[in-house]
Amino acid sequence: MERYFQADGEDVFILFSLTHWMTLLVLVGIIVLIFLFRKVLRKPPLNTIVRSGLAAVLIISEISLHVWLWHIGEWTIQYSLPFHLSSISILLSAALLLTKSYSLFEFTYFAGVGSALQAMLTPDISAYTFPHFRYVHFFISHGGIVVANMFIVFVEKYRPTAKSVWKAFLYLNLYTFFVFLLNYFIEGNYMYISEKPINPSILDYLGPWPLYMLPLEVIAVITFLILYVPFGLLDRFGKE
């Protein structure tokens, strides 16, 4: 158990290794099952039980991270508050499952799913691999964002509109501005707005600070549009 929760992992994460691919396939499998059983999952009380259970998993995963950071002595106000986009998306996705708010869906589907998919494809966990807590937590929390939103899409039949793309982009920029001010006052680096992360990331290819913020805006818009494409095609050529 101590090895599972220790601060430093004993094995290095390898991008697109068998472990990484298997983890991603498990996530895809869960989403496929939600799609196949979408009609069954619409029936009460199963619908309420599953939504509440998924929300509980997201909330517990976020709490467990803070407990672990505190346990290893690395929890700090500058880096550990739930203000990274992934953390806020976890909490908002849990709220979405419980409330079924369409306004929340417009944000979590684009900003949450978009960032979670990118994070899982290029994880910022180079020092940890399965079965270390940090690895398991990372993929449960980020995968949970995707699963939660796919549940809302397939089971609750929510669909974003073209307007939703730009609303999500506006909300994301307003949140980014808030985080920028927060970073300034507490000397933090939430959302990596103040400086690049230490580990290699896509930001390494986008220029120095603060110039990399501009291509990030372009990447966000492109990601949002790609996530909207399936719904745009459905609206044009047919319905479920």
C-alpha positions as CSV (number, residue, x, y, z in Angstrom):
1,M,0.0,0.0,0.0
2,E,2.8,2.4,0.8
3,R,4.3,1.7,-2.7
4,Y,0.9,2.5,-4.2
5,F,0.6,5.9,-2.5
6,Q,4.3,6.9,-2.3
7,A,5.3,10.4,-3.6
8,D,7.7,9.1,-6.3
9,G,6.7,6.4,-8.7
10,E,9.0,3.5,-9.3
11,D,8.1,3.0,-12.9
12,V,8.1,5.7,-15.6
13,F,5.0,6.3,-17.7
14,I,5.5,5.4,-21.3
15,L,3.3,7.2,-23.9
16,F,1.2,4.8,-25.9
17,S,2.6,1.8,-24.1
18,L,0.4,-1.4,-23.7
19,T,-0.7,-0.1,-20.3
20,H,-1.7,3.3,-21.8
21,W,-3.5,1.7,-24.7
22,M,-5.4,-0.7,-22.4
23,T,-6.5,2.1,-20.2
24,L,-7.8,4.1,-23.2
25,L,-9.6,0.9,-24.5
26,V,-11.3,0.4,-21.1
27,L,-12.6,4.0,-21.4
28,V,-13.9,3.4,-24.9
29,G,-15.5,0.2,-23.8
30,I,-17.4,2.0,-21.0
31,I,-18.7,4.6,-23.5
32,V,-19.8,1.9,-26.0
33,L,-21.7,0.1,-23.2
34,I,-23.5,3.4,-22.3
35,F,-24.5,3.8,-25.9
36,L,-25.7,0.2,-26.3
37,F,-27.7,0.3,-23.1
38,R,-28.9,4.0,-23.4
39,K,-32.6,3.1,-23.5
40,V,-32.3,0.9,-20.4
41,L,-30.3,3.7,-18.6
42,R,-33.2,6.2,-19.2
43,K,-35.5,4.2,-17.0
44,P,-36.0,5.2,-13.3
45,P,-34.7,4.5,-10.8
46,L,-31.7,3.1,-12.6
47,N,-31.1,6.5,-14.3
48,T,-30.9,8.3,-11.0
49,I,-28.7,5.6,-9.4
50,V,-26.2,5.6,-12.3
51,R,-26.0,9.4,-12.6
52,S,-25.5,9.7,-8.8
53,G,-22.9,6.9,-8.8
54,L,-20.9,8.6,-11.6
55,A,-21.1,11.9,-9.9
56,A,-19.9,10.3,-6.6
57,V,-16.9,8.8,-8.5
58,L,-15.9,12.2,-9.9
59,I,-16.2,13.9,-6.5
60,I,-14.4,11.2,-4.6
61,S,-11.6,11.2,-7.2
62,E,-11.1,14.9,-6.7
63,I,-11.1,14.6,-2.9
64,S,-8.7,11.7,-3.0
65,L,-6.2,13.7,-4.9
66,H,-6.1,16.4,-2.3
67,V,-5.8,13.8,0.5
68,W,-2.9,12.2,-1.3
69,L,-1.1,15.5,-1.9
70,W,-1.6,16.4,1.7
71,H,-0.3,12.9,2.8
72,I,2.9,13.3,0.8
73,G,3.4,16.9,1.9
74,E,3.0,18.5,-1.6
75,W,-0.4,20.3,-1.1
76,T,0.0,24.0,-1.6
77,I,-2.4,26.9,-2.2
78,Q,-0.3,27.9,-5.3
79,Y,-0.8,24.6,-7.1
80,S,-3.3,22.3,-5.4
81,L,-6.6,24.2,-5.4
82,P,-9.3,22.9,-7.9
83,F,-8.8,25.6,-10.4
84,H,-7.0,23.7,-13.2
85,L,-9.4,23.2,-16.1
86,S,-9.5,19.5,-15.4
87,S,-10.4,19.9,-11.7
88,I,-13.2,22.4,-12.4
89,S,-14.5,20.2,-15.2
90,I,-14.6,17.3,-12.8
91,L,-16.7,19.2,-10.3
92,L,-18.9,20.7,-13.0
93,S,-19.4,17.4,-14.7
94,A,-20.5,15.9,-11.3
95,A,-23.0,18.8,-11.0
96,L,-24.2,18.2,-14.5
97,L,-25.0,14.6,-13.7
98,L,-26.9,15.6,-10.6
99,T,-28.8,18.6,-12.0
100,K,-28.9,17.8,-15.8
101,S,-28.3,21.5,-16.4
102,Y,-28.0,22.3,-20.1
103,S,-26.0,25.4,-19.5
104,L,-23.4,23.3,-17.6
105,F,-23.4,20.7,-20.4
106,E,-22.6,23.4,-23.0
107,F,-19.4,24.1,-21.0
108,T,-18.4,20.7,-19.8
109,Y,-18.9,19.0,-23.2
110,F,-16.6,21.3,-25.1
111,A,-14.1,22.6,-22.5
112,G,-14.2,19.5,-20.2
113,V,-14.2,16.7,-22.8
114,G,-11.8,18.6,-25.1
115,S,-9.2,19.1,-22.3
116,A,-9.7,15.6,-20.9
117,L,-9.2,13.9,-24.2
118,Q,-6.0,15.9,-24.8
119,A,-4.8,15.1,-21.2
120,M,-5.4,11.4,-21.6
121,L,-3.6,11.2,-24.9
122,T,-0.5,13.1,-23.5
123,P,-0.7,12.6,-19.7
124,D,1.3,14.9,-17.5
125,I,2.2,12.0,-15.1
126,S,5.7,11.0,-16.4
127,A,6.8,9.6,-13.0
128,Y,3.8,7.3,-12.5
129,T,2.3,4.3,-14.2
130,F,-0.2,1.6,-13.3
131,P,-1.0,0.6,-10.5
132,H,0.2,3.8,-8.7
133,F,-2.5,5.9,-7.2
134,R,-1.6,8.9,-9.3
135,Y,-2.0,7.0,-12.6
136,V,-5.3,5.4,-11.5
137,H,-6.7,8.7,-10.3
138,F,-5.6,10.6,-13.4
139,F,-7.5,8.3,-15.8
140,I,-10.5,7.8,-13.6
141,S,-10.9,11.6,-13.1
142,H,-10.3,12.6,-16.8
143,G,-12.0,9.6,-18.1
144,G,-14.9,10.3,-15.8
145,I,-15.4,13.7,-17.4
146,V,-15.8,12.1,-20.8
147,V,-18.0,9.3,-19.5
148,A,-20.3,11.8,-17.7
149,N,-20.8,13.9,-20.7
150,M,-21.3,10.9,-23.0
151,F,-23.9,9.7,-20.6
152,I,-25.7,13.0,-20.9
153,V,-25.4,12.8,-24.7
154,F,-26.5,9.2,-25.2
155,V,-28.9,8.7,-22.3
156,E,-30.4,12.1,-21.7
157,K,-30.2,13.0,-25.4
158,Y,-28.6,16.4,-25.0
159,R,-27.1,18.0,-28.1
160,P,-25.0,21.1,-28.3
161,T,-25.8,23.7,-30.9
162,A,-23.4,25.8,-33.1
163,K,-24.1,28.6,-30.6
164,S,-22.9,26.4,-27.8
165,V,-19.5,26.3,-29.3
166,W,-19.0,30.0,-28.9
167,K,-20.7,30.2,-25.6
168,A,-18.3,27.5,-24.3
169,F,-15.4,29.5,-25.8
170,L,-16.6,32.7,-24.1
171,Y,-17.1,30.9,-20.7
172,L,-13.6,29.4,-21.0
173,N,-12.0,32.8,-21.6
174,L,-13.9,34.4,-18.7
175,Y,-12.7,31.6,-16.5
176,T,-9.2,31.9,-17.8
177,F,-9.2,35.6,-17.0
178,F,-10.4,34.8,-13.4
179,V,-7.6,32.2,-13.1
180,F,-5.0,34.7,-14.4
181,L,-5.9,37.1,-11.6
182,L,-5.9,34.3,-9.1
183,N,-2.4,33.3,-10.2
184,Y,-1.2,36.9,-9.9
185,F,-2.4,37.3,-6.3
186,I,-1.3,33.9,-5.0
187,E,1.8,33.4,-7.2
188,G,0.3,30.2,-8.6
189,N,0.3,28.6,-12.1
190,Y,-3.2,27.2,-12.5
191,M,-4.0,26.2,-16.1
192,Y,-0.3,26.9,-16.9
193,I,-1.2,30.5,-17.6
194,S,1.8,32.0,-15.8
195,E,4.5,29.6,-17.2
196,K,4.8,26.3,-19.0
197,P,4.6,23.0,-17.0
198,I,8.0,21.4,-16.1
199,N,7.1,18.1,-17.9
200,P,7.1,18.1,-21.8
201,S,3.7,19.2,-23.2
202,I,2.2,20.7,-26.3
203,L,3.0,24.1,-24.9
204,D,6.7,23.4,-25.8
205,Y,5.8,23.8,-29.5
206,L,3.7,27.0,-29.2
207,G,6.4,29.6,-28.4
208,P,7.5,31.4,-25.2
209,W,5.2,32.8,-22.5
210,P,2.9,34.6,-23.0
211,L,2.8,34.1,-26.8
212,Y,1.7,30.5,-26.4
213,M,-1.7,31.7,-25.2
214,L,-2.7,32.8,-28.7
215,P,-2.2,29.4,-30.4
216,L,-3.9,27.8,-27.4
217,E,-7.0,29.9,-28.2
218,V,-6.9,28.6,-31.8
219,I,-6.5,25.0,-30.6
220,A,-9.5,25.4,-28.3
221,V,-11.7,26.7,-31.1
222,I,-10.6,23.9,-33.4
223,T,-11.2,21.3,-30.7
224,F,-14.7,22.7,-30.0
225,L,-15.6,22.6,-33.6
226,I,-14.4,19.0,-34.0
227,L,-16.5,18.0,-31.0
228,Y,-19.5,19.7,-32.6
229,V,-19.1,18.1,-36.0
230,P,-21.1,14.8,-35.2
231,F,-24.0,16.9,-34.0
232,G,-23.8,19.2,-36.9
233,L,-24.0,16.2,-39.2
234,L,-26.9,14.8,-37.3
235,D,-28.8,18.0,-37.5
236,R,-28.3,18.1,-41.2
237,F,-28.7,14.5,-42.3
238,G,-31.0,12.9,-39.6
239,K,-31.8,12.2,-36.0
240,E,-31.1,9.4,-33.6
